Amino acid sequence: ADVARVVGRVGHPRIGAIWDVLHTWLAGEAPEAGHAVLAPHLGYVQVKDVASADDLTPLPLGAGVLPLAACLDGLDPETWVCWEYEKRWHPGAAELPDLLGAGRDHLLRLGAPKQ
C-alpha cells in the first residue's frame, strides 16, 4: 500500500512498481492483497522460490513454498516477470543454468505474461 501511494502521487505513466513476491510473503501479505494495490502500477514482478521463511536458499521454481500461482494470477500480459536467483549468497544452491528451462516452463504453466 505504501508503494502504491507513492507511485500514485507521482502520477506519471512511466513510473511503476517492482513487486518482489518473497518480501510481501515474508511480511504475511496475501498475494491477492499485494496485487490489488499494486496492479495499476506494476511494471515488473520478481519471483523466486524458497523452502521456508527460515530457509531462504533459492530453489527451483515450484519446489518451494511461495504461492507463485496466486501472485501471477491476473497479471497484465505486459507485466515483466523475472526470476531472481541468489546463488551468490547461497553457495549450496543448485546451478541456475541447469534450472532455466524448467523454470521458464513452470512460469508459463502458471500463466505468467510471456516476454
VMD Tcl script that builds the backbone (N, CA, C; Angstrom):
set m [mol new atoms 345]
animate dup $m
set s [atomselect $m all]
$s set {name element resname resid chain x y z} {
  {N N ALA 1 A 0.828 -1.188 0.000}
  {CA C ALA 1 A 0.000 0.000 0.000}
  {C C ALA 1 A 0.878 1.259 0.000}
  {N N ASP 2 A 1.989 1.213 0.720}
  {CA C ASP 2 A 2.883 2.386 0.758}
  {C C ASP 2 A 3.464 2.674 -0.624}
  {N N VAL 3 A 3.900 1.633 -1.315}
  {CA C VAL 3 A 4.475 1.812 -2.654}
  {C C VAL 3 A 3.415 2.362 -3.610}
  {N N ALA 4 A 2.223 1.813 -3.571}
  {CA C ALA 4 A 1.153 2.288 -4.457}
  {C C ALA 4 A 0.829 3.748 -4.172}
  {N N ARG 5 A 0.844 4.131 -2.912}
  {CA C ARG 5 A 0.556 5.518 -2.542}
  {C C ARG 5 A 1.610 6.462 -3.128}
  {N N VAL 6 A 2.887 6.103 -3.022}
  {CA C VAL 6 A 3.964 6.950 -3.536}
  {C C VAL 6 A 3.906 7.023 -5.056}
  {N N VAL 7 A 3.802 5.870 -5.716}
  {CA C VAL 7 A 3.775 5.845 -7.180}
  {C C VAL 7 A 2.543 6.586 -7.698}
  {N N GLY 8 A 1.415 6.425 -7.030}
  {CA C GLY 8 A 0.201 7.116 -7.427}
  {C C GLY 8 A 0.324 8.623 -7.323}
  {N N ARG 9 A 1.038 9.096 -6.326}
  {CA C ARG 9 A 1.215 10.547 -6.160}
  {C C ARG 9 A 2.114 11.120 -7.254}
  {N N VAL 10 A 3.066 10.324 -7.723}
  {CA C VAL 10 A 3.927 10.789 -8.810}
  {C C VAL 10 A 3.077 11.021 -10.051}
  {N N GLY 11 A 2.194 10.056 -10.330}
  {CA C GLY 11 A 1.223 10.229 -11.393}
  {C C GLY 11 A 1.773 10.280 -12.807}
  {N N HIS 12 A 2.879 9.629 -13.049}
  {CA C HIS 12 A 3.453 9.612 -14.397}
  {C C HIS 12 A 3.367 8.193 -14.940}
  {N N PRO 13 A 2.954 8.007 -16.194}
  {CA C PRO 13 A 2.782 6.652 -16.724}
  {C C PRO 13 A 4.072 5.852 -16.846}
  {N N ARG 14 A 5.209 6.495 -16.798}
  {CA C ARG 14 A 6.477 5.762 -16.904}
  {C C ARG 14 A 7.072 5.425 -15.535}
  {N N ILE 15 A 6.353 5.714 -14.495}
  {CA C ILE 15 A 6.791 5.368 -13.141}
  {C C ILE 15 A 5.940 4.191 -12.687}
  {N N GLY 16 A 6.602 3.141 -12.240}
  {CA C GLY 16 A 5.880 1.952 -11.824}
  {C C GLY 16 A 6.497 1.327 -10.600}
  {N N ALA 17 A 5.963 0.193 -10.240}
  {CA C ALA 17 A 6.397 -0.514 -9.038}
  {C C ALA 17 A 7.007 -1.863 -9.404}
  {N N ILE 18 A 7.957 -2.265 -8.589}
  {CA C ILE 18 A 8.517 -3.616 -8.648}
  {C C ILE 18 A 7.928 -4.372 -7.473}
  {N N TRP 19 A 7.377 -5.535 -7.753}
  {CA C TRP 19 A 6.804 -6.361 -6.693}
  {C C TRP 19 A 7.697 -7.574 -6.517}
  {N N ASP 20 A 8.416 -7.629 -5.399}
  {CA C ASP 20 A 9.220 -8.794 -5.037}
  {C C ASP 20 A 8.342 -9.661 -4.150}
  {N N VAL 21 A 7.815 -10.743 -4.712}
  {CA C VAL 21 A 6.804 -11.540 -4.019}
  {C C VAL 21 A 7.328 -12.180 -2.736}
  {N N LEU 22 A 8.621 -12.439 -2.647}
  {CA C LEU 22 A 9.158 -13.030 -1.425}
  {C C LEU 22 A 8.957 -12.094 -0.237}
  {N N HIS 23 A 9.268 -10.838 -0.409}
  {CA C HIS 23 A 9.241 -9.919 0.733}
  {C C HIS 23 A 7.828 -9.655 1.232}
  {N N THR 24 A 6.862 -9.552 0.324}
  {CA C THR 24 A 5.497 -9.371 0.805}
  {C C THR 24 A 4.999 -10.639 1.488}
  {N N TRP 25 A 5.397 -11.802 0.971}
  {CA C TRP 25 A 5.023 -13.075 1.604}
  {C C TRP 25 A 5.645 -13.188 2.992}
  {N N LEU 26 A 6.925 -12.832 3.118}
  {CA C LEU 26 A 7.592 -12.874 4.423}
  {C C LEU 26 A 6.911 -11.950 5.435}
  {N N ALA 27 A 6.340 -10.857 4.941}
  {CA C ALA 27 A 5.651 -9.911 5.821}
  {C C ALA 27 A 4.226 -10.361 6.147}
  {N N GLY 28 A 3.797 -11.486 5.560}
  {CA C GLY 28 A 2.479 -12.024 5.858}
  {C C GLY 28 A 1.363 -11.504 4.972}
  {N N GLU 29 A 1.719 -10.828 3.892}
  {CA C GLU 29 A 0.701 -10.281 2.999}
  {C C GLU 29 A 0.249 -11.341 2.003}
  {N N ALA 30 A -1.041 -11.463 1.833}
  {CA C ALA 30 A -1.601 -12.389 0.848}
  {C C ALA 30 A -1.330 -11.856 -0.552}
  {N N PRO 31 A -1.005 -12.726 -1.512}
  {CA C PRO 31 A -0.741 -12.266 -2.883}
  {C C PRO 31 A -1.876 -11.427 -3.462}
  {N N GLU 32 A -3.103 -11.795 -3.142}
  {CA C GLU 32 A -4.247 -11.059 -3.673}
  {C C GLU 32 A -4.243 -9.617 -3.178}
  {N N ALA 33 A -3.825 -9.407 -1.947}
  {CA C ALA 33 A -3.780 -8.060 -1.376}
  {C C ALA 33 A -2.690 -7.231 -2.054}
  {N N GLY 34 A -1.514 -7.819 -2.231}
  {CA C GLY 34 A -0.423 -7.116 -2.901}
  {C C GLY 34 A -0.781 -6.760 -4.326}
  {N N HIS 35 A -1.357 -7.716 -5.023}
  {CA C HIS 35 A -1.732 -7.478 -6.413}
  {C C HIS 35 A -2.808 -6.405 -6.505}
  {N N ALA 36 A -3.771 -6.433 -5.614}
  {CA C ALA 36 A -4.883 -5.477 -5.662}
  {C C ALA 36 A -4.400 -4.033 -5.564}
  {N N VAL 37 A -3.449 -3.768 -4.692}
  {CA C VAL 37 A -2.998 -2.378 -4.543}
  {C C VAL 37 A -1.937 -1.990 -5.563}
  {N N LEU 38 A -1.154 -2.964 -6.034}
  {CA C LEU 38 A -0.071 -2.640 -6.958}
  {C C LEU 38 A -0.458 -2.735 -8.436}
  {N N ALA 39 A -1.512 -3.457 -8.753}
  {CA C ALA 39 A -1.861 -3.728 -10.152}
  {C C ALA 39 A -1.838 -2.501 -11.058}
  {N N PRO 40 A -2.394 -1.377 -10.651}
  {CA C PRO 40 A -2.377 -0.228 -11.568}
  {C C PRO 40 A -0.973 0.323 -11.831}
  {N N HIS 41 A -0.007 -0.082 -11.014}
  {CA C HIS 41 A 1.340 0.485 -11.096}
  {C C HIS 41 A 2.417 -0.533 -11.444}
  {N N LEU 42 A 2.046 -1.804 -11.563}
  {CA C LEU 42 A 3.047 -2.854 -11.755}
  {C C LEU 42 A 3.703 -2.783 -13.124}
  {N N GLY 43 A 5.021 -2.834 -13.103}
  {CA C GLY 43 A 5.768 -2.918 -14.334}
  {C C GLY 43 A 6.682 -4.131 -14.338}
  {N N TYR 44 A 6.853 -4.721 -13.146}
  {CA C TYR 44 A 7.863 -5.765 -13.003}
  {C C TYR 44 A 7.519 -6.579 -11.771}
  {N N VAL 45 A 7.503 -7.901 -11.910}
  {CA C VAL 45 A 7.271 -8.795 -10.777}
  {C C VAL 45 A 8.475 -9.713 -10.671}
  {N N GLN 46 A 9.037 -9.758 -9.487}
  {CA C GLN 46 A 10.229 -10.567 -9.233}
  {C C GLN 46 A 9.803 -11.810 -8.457}
  {N N VAL 47 A 10.054 -12.987 -9.036}
  {CA C VAL 47 A 9.663 -14.245 -8.395}
  {C C VAL 47 A 10.899 -15.039 -8.003}
  {N N LYS 48 A 10.688 -15.953 -7.110}
  {CA C LYS 48 A 11.711 -16.907 -6.672}
  {C C LYS 48 A 10.975 -17.976 -5.899}
  {N N ASP 49 A 11.677 -18.965 -5.402}
  {CA C ASP 49 A 11.071 -19.951 -4.522}
  {C C ASP 49 A 12.081 -20.325 -3.449}
  {N N VAL 50 A 11.567 -20.604 -2.257}
  {CA C VAL 50 A 12.395 -20.938 -1.096}
  {C C VAL 50 A 11.727 -22.051 -0.308}
  {N N ALA 51 A 12.513 -22.697 0.563}
  {CA C ALA 51 A 11.982 -23.803 1.356}
  {C C ALA 51 A 11.048 -23.329 2.464}
  {N N SER 52 A 11.370 -22.194 3.082}
  {CA C SER 52 A 10.564 -21.687 4.192}
  {C C SER 52 A 10.987 -20.258 4.509}
  {N N ALA 53 A 10.271 -19.637 5.405}
  {CA C ALA 53 A 10.636 -18.287 5.849}
  {C C ALA 53 A 11.966 -18.290 6.585}
  {N N ASP 54 A 12.351 -19.438 7.115}
  {CA C ASP 54 A 13.624 -19.553 7.837}
  {C C ASP 54 A 14.770 -20.031 6.960}
  {N N ASP 55 A 14.462 -20.561 5.803}
  {CA C ASP 55 A 15.485 -21.053 4.874}
  {C C ASP 55 A 15.247 -20.420 3.506}
  {N N LEU 56 A 15.989 -19.349 3.233}
  {CA C LEU 56 A 15.800 -18.586 2.001}
  {C C LEU 56 A 16.728 -19.030 0.872}
  {N N THR 57 A 17.318 -20.220 1.020}
  {CA C THR 57 A 18.128 -20.770 -0.063}
  {C C THR 57 A 17.253 -20.913 -1.298}
  {N N PRO 58 A 17.696 -20.394 -2.441}
  {CA C PRO 58 A 16.854 -20.484 -3.639}
  {C C PRO 58 A 16.642 -21.924 -4.082}
  {N N LEU 59 A 15.425 -22.173 -4.515}
  {CA C LEU 59 A 15.031 -23.487 -5.018}
  {C C LEU 59 A 14.510 -23.329 -6.445}
  {N N PRO 60 A 14.437 -24.429 -7.184}
  {CA C PRO 60 A 13.791 -24.359 -8.494}
  {C C PRO 60 A 12.360 -23.854 -8.324}
  {N N LEU 61 A 11.877 -23.094 -9.282}
  {CA C LEU 61 A 10.511 -22.588 -9.199}
  {C C LEU 61 A 9.528 -23.744 -9.089}
  {N N GLY 62 A 8.625 -23.633 -8.125}
  {CA C GLY 62 A 7.635 -24.674 -7.896}
  {C C GLY 62 A 8.053 -25.689 -6.855}
  {N N ALA 63 A 9.320 -25.673 -6.436}
  {CA C ALA 63 A 9.808 -26.641 -5.454}
  {C C ALA 63 A 9.713 -26.117 -4.029}
  {N N GLY 64 A 9.313 -24.874 -3.859}
  {CA C GLY 64 A 9.277 -24.267 -2.537}
  {C C GLY 64 A 7.868 -23.935 -2.087}
  {N N VAL 65 A 7.795 -22.972 -1.181}
  {CA C VAL 65 A 6.530 -22.657 -0.521}
  {C C VAL 65 A 5.866 -21.363 -0.991}
  {N N LEU 66 A 6.515 -20.597 -1.838}
  {CA C LEU 66 A 5.910 -19.333 -2.258}
  {C C LEU 66 A 4.682 -19.586 -3.132}
  {N N PRO 67 A 3.613 -18.829 -2.922}
  {CA C PRO 67 A 2.375 -19.012 -3.699}
  {C C PRO 67 A 2.473 -18.327 -5.062}
  {N N LEU 68 A 3.349 -18.849 -5.903}
  {CA C LEU 68 A 3.617 -18.198 -7.181}
  {C C LEU 68 A 2.385 -18.125 -8.079}
  {N N ALA 69 A 1.582 -19.170 -8.096}
  {CA C ALA 69 A 0.380 -19.148 -8.945}
  {C C ALA 69 A -0.528 -17.999 -8.536}
  {N N ALA 70 A -0.732 -17.818 -7.248}
  {CA C ALA 70 A -1.595 -16.735 -6.774}
  {C C ALA 70 A -0.983 -15.367 -7.084}
  {N N CYS 71 A 0.338 -15.271 -7.041}
  {CA C CYS 71 A 1.000 -13.997 -7.335}
  {C C CYS 71 A 0.890 -13.625 -8.804}
  {N N LEU 72 A 0.937 -14.610 -9.670}
  {CA C LEU 72 A 0.928 -14.341 -11.110}
  {C C LEU 72 A -0.470 -14.298 -11.703}
  {N N ASP 73 A -1.438 -14.817 -10.978}
  {CA C ASP 73 A -2.806 -14.854 -11.473}
  {C C ASP 73 A -3.331 -13.435 -11.680}
  {N N GLY 74 A -3.805 -13.173 -12.875}
  {CA C GLY 74 A -4.412 -11.890 -13.158}
  {C C GLY 74 A -3.465 -10.770 -13.531}
  {N N LEU 75 A -2.169 -11.075 -13.683}
  {CA C LEU 75 A -1.242 -10.022 -14.090}
  {C C LEU 75 A -1.555 -9.559 -15.509}
  {N N ASP 76 A -1.370 -8.295 -15.737}
  {CA C ASP 76 A -1.488 -7.745 -17.080}
  {C C ASP 76 A -0.441 -8.438 -17.959}
  {N N PRO 77 A -0.789 -8.833 -19.176}
  {CA C PRO 77 A 0.180 -9.528 -20.041}
  {C C PRO 77 A 1.416 -8.699 -20.366}
  {N N GLU 78 A 1.357 -7.398 -20.170}
  {CA C GLU 78 A 2.504 -6.533 -20.424}
  {C C GLU 78 A 3.467 -6.462 -19.241}
  {N N THR 79 A 3.106 -7.048 -18.120}
  {CA C THR 79 A 3.947 -7.003 -16.922}
  {C C THR 79 A 5.125 -7.960 -17.069}
  {N N TRP 80 A 6.303 -7.455 -16.825}
  {CA C TRP 80 A 7.505 -8.286 -16.876}
  {C C TRP 80 A 7.589 -9.145 -15.622}
  {N N VAL 81 A 7.991 -10.395 -15.807}
  {CA C VAL 81 A 8.232 -11.318 -14.693}
  {C C VAL 81 A 9.677 -11.768 -14.792}
  {N N CYS 82 A 10.394 -11.650 -13.689}
  {CA C CYS 82 A 11.808 -12.024 -13.662}
  {C C CYS 82 A 12.058 -12.969 -12.491}
  {N N TRP 83 A 12.810 -14.018 -12.767}
  {CA C TRP 83 A 13.182 -14.973 -11.731}
  {C C TRP 83 A 14.476 -14.488 -11.093}
  {N N GLU 84 A 14.414 -14.158 -9.815}
  {CA C GLU 84 A 15.605 -13.766 -9.066}
  {C C GLU 84 A 16.162 -15.017 -8.387}
  {N N TYR 85 A 17.418 -15.295 -8.638}
  {CA C TYR 85 A 18.056 -16.496 -8.105}
  {C C TYR 85 A 19.364 -16.080 -7.454}
  {N N GLU 86 A 19.425 -16.115 -6.139}
  {CA C GLU 86 A 20.538 -15.547 -5.379}
  {C C GLU 86 A 21.588 -16.579 -4.968}
  {N N LYS 87 A 22.136 -17.278 -5.933}
  {CA C LYS 87 A 23.157 -18.282 -5.622}
  {C C LYS 87 A 24.391 -17.661 -4.974}
  {N N ARG 88 A 24.725 -16.451 -5.360}
  {CA C ARG 88 A 25.917 -15.788 -4.804}
  {C C ARG 88 A 25.896 -15.799 -3.270}
  {N N TRP 89 A 24.720 -15.624 -2.687}
  {CA C TRP 89 A 24.610 -15.584 -1.229}
  {C C TRP 89 A 24.268 -16.949 -0.641}
  {N N HIS 90 A 24.048 -17.932 -1.493}
  {CA C HIS 90 A 23.699 -19.285 -1.050}
  {C C HIS 90 A 24.499 -20.280 -1.889}
  {N N PRO 91 A 25.789 -20.457 -1.586}
  {CA C PRO 91 A 26.653 -21.287 -2.440}
  {C C PRO 91 A 26.187 -22.730 -2.598}
  {N N GLY 92 A 25.383 -23.238 -1.675}
  {CA C GLY 92 A 24.911 -24.613 -1.768}
  {C C GLY 92 A 23.741 -24.796 -2.728}
  {N N ALA 93 A 23.221 -23.703 -3.247}
  {CA C ALA 93 A 22.078 -23.787 -4.166}
  {C C ALA 93 A 22.520 -24.407 -5.486}
  {N N ALA 94 A 21.573 -25.014 -6.162}
  {CA C ALA 94 A 21.855 -25.616 -7.475}
  {C C ALA 94 A 22.301 -24.538 -8.461}
  {N N GLU 95 A 23.015 -24.945 -9.481}
  {CA C GLU 95 A 23.464 -24.016 -10.516}
  {C C GLU 95 A 22.264 -23.573 -11.357}
  {N N LEU 96 A 22.139 -22.285 -11.569}
  {CA C LEU 96 A 20.995 -21.734 -12.289}
  {C C LEU 96 A 20.880 -22.216 -13.733}
  {N N PRO 97 A 21.952 -22.263 -14.513}
  {CA C PRO 97 A 21.769 -22.670 -15.916}
  {C C PRO 97 A 21.032 -23.999 -16.087}
  {N N ASP 98 A 21.248 -24.907 -15.143}
  {CA C ASP 98 A 20.594 -26.213 -15.222}
  {C C ASP 98 A 19.089 -26.121 -14.945}
  {N N LEU 99 A 18.641 -25.023 -14.343}
  {CA C LEU 99 A 17.245 -24.879 -13.935}
  {C C LEU 99 A 16.414 -23.990 -14.856}
  {N N LEU 100 A 17.066 -23.279 -15.759}
  {CA C LEU 100 A 16.370 -22.251 -16.530}
  {C C LEU 100 A 15.214 -22.777 -17.379}
  {N N GLY 101 A 15.417 -23.855 -18.099}
  {CA C GLY 101 A 14.350 -24.377 -18.956}
  {C C GLY 101 A 13.127 -24.781 -18.154}
  {N N ALA 102 A 13.337 -25.523 -17.085}
  {CA C ALA 102 A 12.213 -25.959 -16.250}
  {C C ALA 102 A 11.553 -24.767 -15.565}
  {N N GLY 103 A 12.354 -23.763 -15.172}
  {CA C GLY 103 A 11.800 -22.567 -14.542}
  {C C GLY 103 A 10.906 -21.799 -15.491}
  {N N ARG 104 A 11.352 -21.639 -16.723}
  {CA C ARG 104 A 10.540 -20.963 -17.736}
  {C C ARG 104 A 9.244 -21.723 -17.969}
  {N N ASP 105 A 9.341 -23.036 -18.118}
  {CA C ASP 105 A 8.148 -23.855 -18.339}
  {C C ASP 105 A 7.169 -23.731 -17.172}
  {N N HIS 106 A 7.704 -23.715 -15.954}
  {CA C HIS 106 A 6.843 -23.590 -14.771}
  {C C HIS 106 A 6.096 -22.255 -14.794}
  {N N LEU 107 A 6.807 -21.176 -15.093}
  {CA C LEU 107 A 6.157 -19.863 -15.147}
  {C C LEU 107 A 5.084 -19.820 -16.232}
  {N N LEU 108 A 5.355 -20.411 -17.368}
  {CA C LEU 108 A 4.356 -20.432 -18.439}
  {C C LEU 108 A 3.123 -21.237 -18.050}
  {N N ARG 109 A 3.334 -22.352 -17.338}
  {CA C ARG 109 A 2.189 -23.153 -16.859}
  {C C ARG 109 A 1.344 -22.350 -15.884}
  {N N LEU 110 A 1.995 -21.501 -15.091}
  {CA C LEU 110 A 1.260 -20.695 -14.121}
  {C C LEU 110 A 0.538 -19.513 -14.767}
  {N N GLY 111 A 0.841 -19.286 -16.032}
  {CA C GLY 111 A 0.171 -18.202 -16.734}
  {C C GLY 111 A 0.899 -16.879 -16.646}
  {N N ALA 112 A 2.192 -16.908 -16.370}
  {CA C ALA 112 A 2.962 -15.667 -16.333}
  {C C ALA 112 A 2.910 -15.006 -17.702}
  {N N PRO 113 A 2.895 -13.683 -17.716}
  {CA C PRO 113 A 2.963 -12.994 -19.011}
  {C C PRO 113 A 4.155 -13.493 -19.824}
  {N N LYS 114 A 3.966 -13.635 -21.101}
  {CA C LYS 114 A 5.017 -14.166 -21.969}
  {C C LYS 114 A 5.848 -13.021 -22.531}
  {N N GLN 115 A 7.128 -12.999 -22.220}
  {CA C GLN 115 A 8.036 -11.950 -22.695}
  {C C GLN 115 A 9.083 -12.573 -23.574}
}
mol reanalyze $m
mol bondsrecalc $m
mol representation Tube
mol addrep $m
